[in-house]
Amino acid sequence: MKKLRIKQIKSAIDRPERQKRTIKALGIGKMNQTIEVEATPQIEGMINKVKHLLSVEEVS
């Protein structure tokens, strides 16, 4: 299964609570933090909801 590298590039301050919780559920705690996760449909759905706050790239 492919992996994704996700980095938070914009702040969650002044965002709806739902978006803040989605960022937290992805495992991102701070700005500019980078994580690697498997690309499941659930993860891709969460990324799609907050894509304006994230930078996503595929890892081979």
CYANA upper distance limits for C-alpha pairs under 8 A (distance plus 0.5 A):
  1 MET  CA     38 GLU  CA      7.20
  1 MET  CA     39 ALA  CA      7.45
  2 LYS  CA     38 GLU  CA      6.52
  2 LYS  CA     39 ALA  CA      6.27
  2 LYS  CA     58 GLU  CA      7.86
  2 LYS  CA     59 VAL  CA      7.60
  2 LYS  CA     60 SER  CA      7.49
  3 LYS  CA     36 GLU  CA      7.03
  3 LYS  CA     37 VAL  CA      6.02
  3 LYS  CA     38 GLU  CA      4.87
  3 LYS  CA     39 ALA  CA      5.95
  3 LYS  CA     58 GLU  CA      6.60
  3 LYS  CA     59 VAL  CA      5.90
  3 LYS  CA     60 SER  CA      7.55
  4 LEU  CA     36 GLU  CA      6.00
  4 LEU  CA     37 VAL  CA      5.92
  4 LEU  CA     38 GLU  CA      6.63
  4 LEU  CA     39 ALA  CA      6.61
  4 LEU  CA     56 VAL  CA      7.17
  4 LEU  CA     57 GLU  CA      6.24
  4 LEU  CA     58 GLU  CA      5.08
  4 LEU  CA     59 VAL  CA      6.04
  5 ARG  CA     34 THR  CA      7.19
  5 ARG  CA     35 ILE  CA      6.19
  5 ARG  CA     36 GLU  CA      4.97
  5 ARG  CA     37 VAL  CA      7.17
  5 ARG  CA     56 VAL  CA      6.24
  5 ARG  CA     57 GLU  CA      5.78
  5 ARG  CA     58 GLU  CA      6.60
  5 ARG  CA     59 VAL  CA      6.85
  6 ILE  CA     34 THR  CA      6.03
  6 ILE  CA     35 ILE  CA      5.87
  6 ILE  CA     36 GLU  CA      6.77
  6 ILE  CA     37 VAL  CA      8.32
  6 ILE  CA     54 LEU  CA      7.13
  6 ILE  CA     55 SER  CA      6.27
  6 ILE  CA     56 VAL  CA      5.16
  6 ILE  CA     57 GLU  CA      7.18
  7 LYS  CA     31 MET  CA      8.46
  7 LYS  CA     32 ASN  CA      6.31
  7 LYS  CA     33 GLN  CA      6.10
  7 LYS  CA     34 THR  CA      4.87
  7 LYS  CA     35 ILE  CA      7.09
  7 LYS  CA     54 LEU  CA      6.08
  7 LYS  CA     55 SER  CA      5.60
  7 LYS  CA     56 VAL  CA      7.02
  8 GLN  CA     28 ILE  CA      7.82
  8 GLN  CA     30 LYS  CA      8.07
  8 GLN  CA     31 MET  CA      5.98
  8 GLN  CA     32 ASN  CA      5.65
  8 GLN  CA     33 GLN  CA      6.59
  8 GLN  CA     34 THR  CA      7.54
  8 GLN  CA     53 LEU  CA      6.45
  8 GLN  CA     54 LEU  CA      5.01
  8 GLN  CA     55 SER  CA      6.78
  9 ILE  CA     31 MET  CA      6.89
  9 ILE  CA     32 ASN  CA      6.23
  9 ILE  CA     53 LEU  CA      6.26
  9 ILE  CA     54 LEU  CA      5.87
  9 ILE  CA     55 SER  CA      6.87
 10 LYS  CA     31 MET  CA      7.54
 10 LYS  CA     52 HIS  CA      8.27
 10 LYS  CA     53 LEU  CA      5.25
 10 LYS  CA     54 LEU  CA      7.34
 11 SER  CA     31 MET  CA      7.07
 11 SER  CA     53 LEU  CA      7.43
 12 ALA  CA     19 GLN  CA      7.92
 12 ALA  CA     20 LYS  CA      6.38
 12 ALA  CA     53 LEU  CA      7.96
 15 ARG  CA     19 GLN  CA      6.92
 15 ARG  CA     20 LYS  CA      7.26
 16 PRO  CA     20 LYS  CA      7.10
 17 GLU  CA     21 ARG  CA      6.70
 18 ARG  CA     22 THR  CA      6.75
 19 GLN  CA     23 ILE  CA      6.80
 19 GLN  CA     49 LYS  CA      7.94
 19 GLN  CA     50 VAL  CA      6.89
 20 LYS  CA     24 LYS  CA      6.83
 21 ARG  CA     25 ALA  CA      6.51
 22 THR  CA     26 LEU  CA      6.78
 22 THR  CA     46 MET  CA      6.86
 22 THR  CA     49 LYS  CA      8.44
 22 THR  CA     50 VAL  CA      7.95
 23 ILE  CA     27 GLY  CA      7.29
 23 ILE  CA     28 ILE  CA      6.34
 23 ILE  CA     29 GLY  CA      8.19
 23 ILE  CA     50 VAL  CA      7.93
 24 LYS  CA     28 ILE  CA      5.95
 24 LYS  CA     29 GLY  CA      6.75
 26 LEU  CA     43 ILE  CA      7.87
 26 LEU  CA     46 MET  CA      7.95
 27 GLY  CA     35 ILE  CA      8.01
 28 ILE  CA     33 GLN  CA      7.00
 28 ILE  CA     34 THR  CA      8.04
 28 ILE  CA     35 ILE  CA      7.69
 29 GLY  CA     33 GLN  CA      7.68
 38 GLU  CA     43 ILE  CA      8.24
 39 ALA  CA     43 ILE  CA      6.65
 39 ALA  CA     44 GLU  CA      6.78
 40 THR  CA     44 GLU  CA      6.66
 41 PRO  CA     45 GLY  CA      6.59
 42 GLN  CA     46 MET  CA      6.91
 43 ILE  CA     47 ILE  CA      6.68
 44 GLU  CA     48 ASN  CA      6.61
 45 GLY  CA     49 LYS  CA      6.97
 46 MET  CA     50 VAL  CA      7.23
 47 ILE  CA     51 LYS  CA      5.94
 47 ILE  CA     54 LEU  CA      8.18
 50 VAL  CA     54 LEU  CA      7.28
 51 LYS  CA     55 SER  CA      7.81
